[in-house]
């Protein structure tokens, strides 16, 4: 994002944010693997993902929307957070994901990508 955003003014960023805020998220695709989704739900519940990202995973303030995002994107983001390669604002995601296995991250990504 840096190469795309480095020339933007504060007004440009506010205009872009206002535009993106008007867009409606696409409905998620139906869950393709019910067992994996159930496992992911358990992981999300146990780690209180809905506390920061809201119970419907729609996001708020600086917490991004998780529901209905592309599964491959979510998995990469979770892996990057866990590895400390994507620290976020306060590093909390790295801390939250530290104890989760890659299988856990896959299940969580699947659940969130197909969340309704």
Buried (B, 14 or more C-beta within 10 A) or exposed (E): EEEEEEEEEEEEEEEEEEEEEEEEEEEBEEBEBEEBBBBBBBBBEEBEBBEBBBEEBBBEEEBBBBBBBEBEEBBBBBBBBBEEEBEBEEEEBBEBBEEBEEEBBBBBBBBBBBBE
